[in-house]
């Protein structure tokens, strides 16, 4: 089994799960602004939701780029919206 076959489907699965959770969270917000959700933490010492999402995306990019023979993109993520 190639490393790509072992890693990329797992990363895709978890990013799809994250997408579904964010969709549900957005629906749950109703008329409240998205910024409220993005600032939430599950515990006081945890990163805010927007930071955790960016870490998950960044990890997936950095882990999968070498598997396809490219350098990981150096992107500056900013808090935007879900």
PyMOL commands that set and color helices and strands:
alter all, ss='L'
color gray80, all
select helices_A, chain A and resi 3-29+34-38+49-68
alter helices_A, ss='H'
color red, helices_A
deselect
rebuild
show_as cartoon
